[in-house]
Amino acid sequence: MLTKRIIPCLDIKEGRTVKGVNFVDLRDAGDPVELAAAYALEGADELVFLDITATVENRKTLIELVTKVAATINIPFTVGGGISSVADVSALLAAGADKISINSAAVKRPEVIDEMAAEFGSQCVVVAIDTRYVHGKHLVHTHGGRQATDLDTIQWAKEVADRGAGEILLTSMDHDGTKGGFADELTAEISASLSIPVIASGGAGSMEHFKDVFTKGKADAALAASIFHFKEISIPDLKAYLRTSEISVRI
């Protein structure tokens, strides 16, 4: 059985880690370099770093900060925010990222997924999908969740997989920061329709929520932010709980 992964997420704004609810009302959550080092020591399986205003502000990801974080950790490291070209990916990999995450750029020009996968391999390309339930449909959103599209989330997930994405980071904007649980039903539907891993994001508030997203949601990994940043749940305790629930995790 493949082990399930626990992934803390550092949402970065102006060089600090922040966290909000439904993508708004952000509050400071600490220094990203210090948090990254602590999570690596605690047993996080991977780390995700998202420069959440890079696309909105029409700039590139904070390379210097990526370099500092990469130097402090020894676990796989995914970076997203403002990435739109093969050159951007090259710069981030040189700075220490293992994988990159794209969202808005992929929606704007889907061929960029093919180009990145051809240049760096699918294992390097994560496509982030921010989704919200609107008028009876799950619709993709871009620009840090600020702009709605008419793209159906499930169809878009299938397309990005076909184009060479190695993984999908699925964030339910409706669940984000609410601590009411992940979008298990949607996650399961996407997981069942794809042959690539799906990382569930948005809504973690208890250890049981992680168990549910791995069992009911069929997720390959679960990402969370505030519950880890504000020490509501520790990664060692979470993994011990999951093992007692007969979910395979790396200790």
N, C-alpha and C positions, 0 to 999 in steps of 0.2 A: 504493500500500500504506500502511495506517495505521501510524504509528510505535508501537513498543512502549514502555511507560513503566516507568521505574525509580523506585521509591518507598521512601525510608527511612521507618521507623516509630519514633516516640517513644512507648514505653510509659511512662506517668507514674505514679509512686506517691510521695505526700508531697512533690510538687514536684520530684522528681528523675527522670531517665531510668533505667529498670531493664530488665533482660533475664534471662529464665530458660530452663528446658528443660521442655517439655510443660506450660507455664503455672505451674511452681513453681520453687523454688530461685532466687529473684531475686537479682541482684547489681547494684550501682550501675554505671551506664554514662555518667554525666556530667550536665552542666547542659543542660536542654532548649533554652534560648534560644541558647546557644553552638553546640550541635550543629545546630540548625535553620539558623542563619546559615551555618555551614560547608557544609552540604549544598546550600543554595541556590547558593553560590559554586562548588561542585564540579560542578554540572550536574544535580542531581536534578530529575526532571520534576514531581514533586509531593511533598508531605509529609503524613504521617498522624500525628495526635496522639491517643493513646488514654489517657484517665484510667482505668486498669484496675481501680481499686477503688471508683469512684464509685457504681456500682450496688449492690455488696455493702454499702457503707457507707451506702447510702440517702441520697446527697447529689448535688448537681449538679456538673458539670464545673468545674474551676478557671478561672473566667473571667479573672482577673487574669493568669494565666500564658499563657492563650490570646492575650490582648491583646499581651503582650510578644513572644511568638513571631511573631505576625502582623506586628508592626512591623519585624521584622528580615529578612523574606523577601519575595520577589517571584514566588513560584510558587504554584500552587493548593494550598490548605491544607484538609485534612479533619480534623474534630474529632469524637471519640466518647467516650462514658462518661457514664452517668447522664441521658441525653437521653430524655424521655418525652412531650413535648408540643410543640405549635406555638410556645408561648411560649419554651420552652427554645431552640428553633432560632433564633428572632428574636434572643435575647440573644447567642447565639454568632456569628451573622452580623454583628451590630453590633460584636462584639469583634474581628472580622477574619477569621473562618472563611469559606471559600468553599463548603464542603460539610459536611454532618454525617453521622455514621455511627451507626446504631442497631442494636441486637441484642436485648437482653432485653425492651425495651419493645415491640418489634415482635412478638415471640413471645407476649407477654402479651396484647397488644391489636392484632392485625394491621391494624385500621382506621386506626391512627395513620400507617401508610405512605401510605394514600390521602390523609389530611388534610394531611400534610406536602408531598406531591407537588402537591396542588391549590393550596396556599398559596404554595409557593416554587419549584415546577417540579421535574420529575424529576431534572434535572441536579444538583440540590442534595442529593438523597437517596441515600445509600449504605447498603445493608443489609449488616451484617457477619454472617457465618455461621461460628460456631465449631463444628467437626464432629469427632467421634471415631468410630472403627469399633468397634462394640459388638455382640457376638453375631451377626456376619454382616451388620450393617446400619450405614450411615453415619447417625448420629443428631446432631441439633442440640443444642448445649449453650448455656446462658445463665449470667449472673452471673460473667463472667470465666472461663468454662469450668468453674465449680464445680457447676452443676446440669445433669443430663441431662434431656432431654425425650424424648418418643416420636415426635417429628417426623422424618420421612425428609428427609435433607438435599437431595436432588435435587427432591423434590416441593415442599419449602419454597422453594427457589430459584425454581422456576417461579411459585409463588404471589406472592412478593414482587415479581417482575418484572411480573406481571399487575396488581398493585396500584399500580404506578407508580414503583418504585425505578428509579433511573437507572444503578445500578452495584451489583455484589456484591463484597464483600471476603470471600473464602473462605479461612479459616484451618484447616488440618489440625492438630488438637491432637496427633495421633500423630507428626507430623513436626516440630512447633514446637521450635526450638532445637537439634535433633539434628544439623543440618548434613549430613543424609544425602540431601537433595534434596526437591523439592516433591512434593505428591500429584498427579502428572501425570495419572494415569488418571481420577481423580475430577474434576479440573479440566477435562479435555477433555470428559468426559461432560456436565458442567454448561454449559460454553461452547457445546457443540454444540446444546443444547436451548433456549438463550436468545438473544434478539436484543440484549441489553444487555451491556456490557463486564463481564468477570470479572477481578478482581485476585487473583492467587494469593499466598498467604502461608503461611509455615511450612516450614522445612527448608533454606533456602538455605545452602550451605556452600562452593560453588565457582562459578566463572564458567559452567562447563558446566551446572550446575543451572538457571541462568537460560535458557540456550539451550534446554535440554530442556523447560522449562515453556512457552516461547513456541512451540516446534515440536510436541512431543508433547502438551503440555498445552493448547495452543490459547488460552493466557491472553492478555489484552490488556495486562496490566501485572503486574509482580512486585514484591512488597513484602518487605523484609528489615530486620533490626535489628542483631543482634550483629556480623555480619561487617562492617557499615559503622561501627558505634560503636567497635569495637575495632581498626579499620583493617586488617582482614584482606584486604579488597578495596576498592579505591577506585572511585568511580563513573566517573571518566574512563577508567580502565583497563578496567572492565567494558563500557562502551559501545564502546570501541575493539575489544574482543574480539567483541562481538556483531555489529559491522559487518563484521568479517572473516568472520563466520559467515553473512553475508548476511541478517541480521535488521535491519530498519529501526528506528533509534533516533535521537532528536534529540541532536545534538552541541552 
